[in-house]
Amino acid sequence: MKSFLANIGIGILVFLIIGAWLAAPISLVAFVVPFALWLAAARRGRQALLIAWTGLSTLPQRLGASSVIVVGIAGVVGVLVALLAMAGGFATTVRQAGADDAVIVLRSGADSELSSGFDRDTATLLRQLPGIVRDALGRPVASSEIVLVSNVPKKSTGTDANVEFRGVSPEVWTLRPNVRVKEGRPFEPGRNEIIVGKGALAQFTGLEPGSIVLLSNQSWKVVGVFESGDAHESELWADVESLAAASRRNAFQSVTLRLREPAALADFQAAAAADPRLKVDVQTTREYYNKQSEQLTQIIRILGLGVAVIMAVGAVFGALNTMYSAVAARAREIATLRALGFTSPPVIAALLIETLLLALVGGLLGACVAWAVFHGYTASTLGGNFSQVVFQFQVSPALMLLGLQWALAIGFLGGLFPALYAARLPVTVALREL
């Protein structure tokens, strides 16, 4: 019973350590630094290094078994980093479309542009509220917009996918100064002309400049390609009045306005709330696009962690099997060392060093492969308006560090119990092992 309770206590302590390890990177430093000092300064620590060096020198004879740990952990880290890079890239692309000094106005209760809508009088009233930037001619820097979802064939599959078709006002170039036409020219107001984002051009067919596209039962000529560095690159833009006429709409779905400064938001919101003719919700574009990316980003992250946990369990069992086999093969060696005066702590530490080094190699391999294959990889998925958002995977140093944390946690868990078994193995029994 005493041994059973001791094992339960060790198990709880191990999972608490691993939980802290994964939750805060600083905990890894808090573990590594004292351990390194112990190895360098203490007599038992130096004994552990000698045992570990002996074990590592035999790795070429155990290459097949050791590669199980390395490959298994590399797979876990690669999948985890790739999926989290996907979530981070999507969130960054969507959020970059927002700013603190710009507001988007939707109908009261609407959570996206597709579910919003208000008449032209409301759009006109919004442009008269205080705090808005005005151009050289005294016009408010604002864009009344219509958003439609149209079907365009994807290059990768040839099947139709949703693309966001946005009608914008002429002031949009001042409102969104990061948007610039990189090929061709801007559309002309009053004509059935569109410009396409470079992300949409890369993902969909038939959007090259000069092409004629059938959208909203009308023919539109592609006259240019624009870039913005955010989610708008996944869209098609046209003059809002031309799109309103083509779609038989006499209302807008949103109005985006540029504020003089972020602090002007409170005055703008107060003025909108005080006017009984306005039934609208006002928020910064940064807040709006953060909400649009939040749900899908969370789903991808949960999926990534779930898959990583399942794979990690397999990797832990692989490490356990490999290290138990290594202990069995070296039973007489370990018993001889203990008979010569080497105590249990150096034996445990030596086996942990060996497993952690293998785990570190696997983690570095998985993180580097994920970076080489996925960093900057372009993909698309459904965004908040049920249309494709083109984005790039972002394998950041923070994600690679997280992958290494997972690798070392798997190595620690996979090496600890075989190490404890080796330290507890009776010397007389081990010496009789062949």
N, C-alpha and C positions, 0 to 999 in steps of 0.2 A: 504493500500500500504506500509505503514511504517513497519507493522508487517511482510509482505511478504518479503521485502528487508532484514529485520533483519534475517529472517529464511535462506534466500539465503546466507547471509554473514556467518552465523553460519555453514551452510553446507560446504562452501568453506574452512573455517578455520579448521573444523573437518578433512576433507580429506587431507589438507596440513599437519596437525599434524600426522595423521596416516601414510601418505607417508614418512615423516621424521622418524617416529617411526620404520617402516619396513626397511628403507634404511640404517639406522645407529643405532646399538645397544646403542651407547653412548647417543642418544637422549632419550632413555628410562630412563637412569640414570638422565639426565637433567630434566626430568618431575617428577620422583618419589621422588628425594631428596627434592626439594622445597615443594612438596605436603606433604611429611612426616613431615617436619619441621613445616608447617602450621597447620597440625593436632595436633602436640604436643604442640606448643607454643601459638597459637592464640585461643582466646575465641570461635570464630565461628568454628575453627577446632575441638576443644573439643566437641562442640555441635554436629558436624557431626559424631564424633565417638560414641557419646551416641545414636544418631538416628540409626546409622548403627548397633550397637550392638542390639538394639531393633528389627530391621528387621531381623538380622541373627538368633535371638532367636526363630523366628517364622518359620524358614526354615523346621523344621519337619512337620509342618502343610501344607507346600507348597512343599513337597518333590517331588511329581510327576512333577509339573510345573518346579521346579528348575532343575530337572534332564534333562529336554529338553536342557537347556543351556549347562550343563556339557557334556552330551553325544554328542550333535551336535558339540561342539568345539573339543572334543576328537577325533571325526571322522576326522575333517579337519586336525588337527595336525598330527594324525597318518598317513593319506594318504600322506600329504606333506613330512613328514620326511622320510617315506619309499621310495618314488620315488626319492627324492634327495639323499638318501643313496645309491640307486641303481646307480644313475649317478656318485656319488663320488667313489663308489667301482670300477665301470668299468674304470673310468678315471685313478684311482690310479694303478690298475693292469696293464693297457696298458703302462702308463708312466714309471713305474718301470723297464720296459725292456730297457729303454734308459739310456745313461750316457753322461757326457760332454767330456770325454776323449776317446770316440769311435765315429767313423764316419761310415755312411752307404752311399754307392755310387750306384746310379741308373742311368739308361740311361737318357740322357737329355730330359726333358719334362715329364718324368714319375712321377706319384704322388703316386705310390705304387709298391711293388715288383711284383705283378701280371702283371702290365702293362709295366714292365721294361725288359730289355734283352740286353746283349752284348757278344761278342765272348771271347774266352779264351785268345787271345792276349791282349785284354783290361784288363782283370783280372790280367794278369802277369805284365803289365805296372803299374797298380795301386799299386802293392806290392813293386815297386821300388821307389815310391815317398818318399820325405823326411818327417821326423816327426813320422815315424811308430816305435813302439816298436818291438824289435827282441828278440827271445828266446835265450837260452844258446847255441844253435847250429847256431845262426846267421840268423834264418829264420824269416821273418816278421810275426807278430801275426795278422793273417787275416783269414777270412773264406769266400770262394766263395760259394754262396748258390743258390739253386733252390727251388722254392716254388710251390707246387701243392695243389689243393683242392680236397679232396676225400670224398666219402660218407661212413659214419659209423653209424649204428643204435644207437639211444640214449636210455639210460636205462629207462628214464621216460616215453617215448611214444612208443618205438619200431620202430619208423620211422627213415629213413635216414636223417642225417644232415651233413653239411659241416664241415670237420676237416682239419686243415692245416698240410700238409705233407712236411717237410723241409729237404732238403739235405744239410749237413754241412761238412766243411773240418775238418781234424784231429786236426787242431790248435784251434778248437772252445772251447776246455776245458780251454785253456789259455786265449782266447779272452773273454769268459764269465765265470769268476771264481765263480760266484754265483750259477752256475749250478752244481749239484752233483747227482750222481746215488744213490738212496736210497734203491733200491731193484734190485737184479740181477747184470748185468754187462753192460758196454758200448758195442755198436755195433762194429764189426770188419770191417775195411775198405775192400772193394771188395766183401763183402757178403751181401745177402739180409736179413739183420737184422735191426730191429728198436728198439728204446727205446721210451717210451711214457711218456708224462708229467702226473703228478699225478692228475691234473685237468681233462685232457682228460680221464684218467682211471676211474675217479669218474663219468663222464657224459656219457661215451659210452660203449657199450657192446663188448665183444670179444677182449679186449686189455690186458688181464691178461698175465703176463710173462709165456712164453711157448706156447702161442696161435699162430696160423698161420692166417694171415690176407691177404685178396686179395686186393691189391692196385695197381693201374696203370697196371692192367692185369698181375700182378706178385704176387707170394706168398712171404710174408715177415714173418719172425719169430720175435715175441716180446721177447727180451732178457733182458729187464730192465725197470725200472721206474725211472724218474728223477724229481727233484724239483728245482725251480729257484726263486719262490716268485714273479713272474711277468707273463706277457701274454704268455711267451713261455711254461708254464705248460699246455696250451691248445693244444700243438702241438705234432706231431709224428716226430722223428728225425731219419735220416738214413745217411749213407755215401753218399756224394754228387756224387761221380763217379758211385756208384751203382744205385742211383736214375736216373742219367743222362742216363745210359745205359737202364734202365727199361722203361723210358719215351721217349727214342729215341731223346734225346736232346744233342746238342753239344755246348751249350751256357749256361751262368749263368744269373741270374736275378738280383743279387746284390752281392756286396762285402762289408763286414764289417771289419774294421781295428781298432786296438787299437793304440792311439796316445801316445807319451811320456808324454804329459801333455795337458790340454785343450788349452793352448796358442799356441800349434803347429798347430792348425786348420788352421790359416791364411796361413802359409807356405804350408800346404798340398793343400789347395784350390788354391792357386796361382800357384803351380806346375802343378796341374791338368788342370787349365785353359790355362797355357802356352803351353801345349803339344797339337799340332793340331791333333794328332791321337786319343785323348780322347774327346768324346762327352758325357760328364757325368755331373750329378748334385751331389754335395757333401754337406752333412749336418750332424750334430751330431745325434746320435741315439735318444737322448732326444728330439730334435726338431722334428725328424721324427715321433716318437711315440706320441708326443703331438698332432701333426696334425691328426694322425690316430684316436685318441680318441675324438677329438674336436667336430666333427659334431654330432655323436651319443649322446655324453654327453649333447650337447646343446638341442637336440631334447627331451631327457628325462627330462631335467630341465624345458623346456617350457611346456611340457605335465604335469609335476607335478604341476607347478604353475597354469596352466590353470584349472586343476581339482580342485586344492585347492581353487581357486577364486570362482568357481561355487559352491562348497560346502560351502564356507565361506558366500556367499550371503544367502544361506538357513539357515545357523547358525545364521546370523544376524537377519533375520526375525523371527526365533524362539526365540531369545533373546528379540527382540522388543515385540513380542506377550506376552511372559512371564512377562516381566517387566511392560508393560502396564496393564496387569491383576493384577499384584501385587500392582501397584499404585491405581487402581480402588478399590481393596479390602481394601486398607489402606487409602482411601481418607479422612475419618473422623479423623483418627489418625494424618495424615499429617496436616490437617486443624487445629486441636486442638493444635499441636505443634506451628504452625505459629501464632495462636491466643495468645499463651503464650509468644510470643516474639522471637521465632526461625525464622530467616530470610531465604531467598531463598538459598543463597550459602551453608549453612549446609545441607539443604534438598537435593540439587543437589549432593553434595559431598557424602552424606550418601548412596544414591541410586547407585552412581557410584562405591563406595567401595564394596557394596554388589555384583554388577554385575561383577566387576573385580575379586573378590575373587572366584566367581563361575567359571569365565573364566580361572583363574589360576589353579583351580582344574582340569578342563577339559583339559587344556594344558598339565599339568603334567601327567595326566592319558594317554592321547594320545601319548606323547613322550615316556613314560615308556613302554607302550604296543608295540610301534614301535621298541624300543630297545630290548625288550625281544623276540619279534617274528623274527625280521629281522637282527639284528646285527650278522654278521658272516654267514648269510644265503648264501648258494652257488647257483648261477644261471649261465646261459650262454646266450649269444646273439651274433649276427653277428658283427664281427669286420671289420677293414678296408679292409682285403683281402677276404671278403665275406665268412669267416669261423667262426665257433663258438669260442668265447672267454669265458673261465670260470673265474668267478670273485666272490667276496664276497661283500655283502652289508656292508656299513660302516656307522653306526649311531654314529656320532661324537658328542661331547659336543656342538660344534658350531651349528650343525643342531638342536639339542634339544633346544638350546637357541632361534634359529630362530622360531621354533614351538611355544615357549612360547610368543615370540613377536606377532606372528599371533593371538594366543589365546587372549592376552590382547587387541590387536587392535579390534578384533571382540567384545569382552566384552565392550570395551569403546564405540564403535559405537552402540551396542545394548542397552546400558544403558543410554546413554546421552539424547536421545530425550524423553524417558519416564520420566527421571529426570527433564528435562526442563518443561515438561507438568505438573508434580506434583508441581513444584515451581510456575507455573503461574496459577494454579487452584484457582479460587476465593474462599476465606475462607467461605463466606456465602453459596455458592453452595455446597462446599464439606461437610459442617456440616449437610446438609440435606440428604446426601447420606446414604443409609441403609447399 
